[in-house]
Amino acid sequence: MKAFNLSRRDFIKTTSLVAAGLPFMGALPAYAQTPGKKLGFALAGLGNLSTHQLAPALQKTQFCRLTGIVTGHPQKAAAWKTQYNIPDKNIYNYDNMEQMADNPDIDVVYVVTPNSLHAEHTIKAARAGKHVLSEKPMEVSVEKCQQMIDECKKAGKQLAIGYRLHFEPNNLECARLVREKVLGRTKIIDAAFGFPMGDPTQWRLKKDLAGGGCLMDVGIYSLQATRYLTGEEPAEVSGFTTVTDPVKFSQVEESITWQAKFPSGIIARCSASYNASGLNNFKVSTDRGWFTLDPAFSYHGIQGVRSDGQQINFTDIDQFAAEMDDFAQCILANRPTRVPGEEGLRDVKIMMAIYESARTGKAVSLA
Ligand code: NAD
């Protein structure tokens, strides 16, 4: 299965709407004519992403509304209740999520907790009869990803992963440039994402909650880019990790690089770090040109340039609003999401292979 399930027609529709300065709408199905049809979203985990990105993005969506929250902190519940006008009956904690089954205000649970809790919260939501959007990385093991897929299937509910860049016009344009060989046949992809990590006490540095270090958190963006640009799955990976600050990085890797070989012969060279600046880009080199995005993975300001001098600079959108609106439309139209659980599972499999290679010093075949 291709990493980007986007038809040429959808792509043109999406990018031309964006290029025309119109809000992202994707392919509008018939029910979109029905005014007022919005799905209720509950955010599970009210940390940074929910507070600063998802809740504001929900206010900009066409097909979603923030109707519920799941939190372990009564003070946060009180603040969100006031700010977003959330009734008491739609406020849950992690231990009573099953009671959502009786709540028609909530159609979708967006799981925004630390990585190793995604399966637990996804499964609780699915068993309560809700569709689930889980943040990346999907989980910390292949087995837990599979459980999430199985439970959502059993419940007859959709499961999507928060891969916002599948809705970002500049990344979509780059996928088109590769797939349509606009600047030639792709040979080498370089991709990198990272930043110096602050707070040394946070869960991202704890193996049991994060599952790994910078690879799981930000390296996944480079991995995703190599897959959605090429539409191919890596056949072989080799990687290595380093730690230069053994106190801060006592449980997870500080930096990682890996190479991946794709069936068509494309080679990707990727890196991620929790202790390096200036890593937020990719460059695609072809047999007769190249193009870059820099920054490539940010919430805003993504842009790039091509070897023929053209700019890659589609209108900035709210990627989270686009991602949530797309999921709501998929549910309403009963069509599959382009970022299903299977897509998240593939990334986790590949990341585990990269870790295995780093551990053993040998390339790992994924064929
Ligand atoms: P955060 O630490 O700011 O928030 C995590 C929330 O989970 C907090 O509200 C915390 O109270 C809650 N939580 C519940 N149980 C917990 C436990 N046992 N230990 C610690 N916290 C617990 O993290 P965040 O930056 O909001 O990230 C949350 C998820 O979103 C992660 O999976 C992360 O990878 C993902 N994320 C995705 C993007 C993106 O661009 N798609 C960006 C940032 C984060």
Residues whose N, C-alpha, C, O or C-beta is under 5 A from the ligand:
A	BS01	NAD	G45 L46 G47 N48 L49 S50 V112 T113 P114 N115 E135 K136 P137 G162 W203
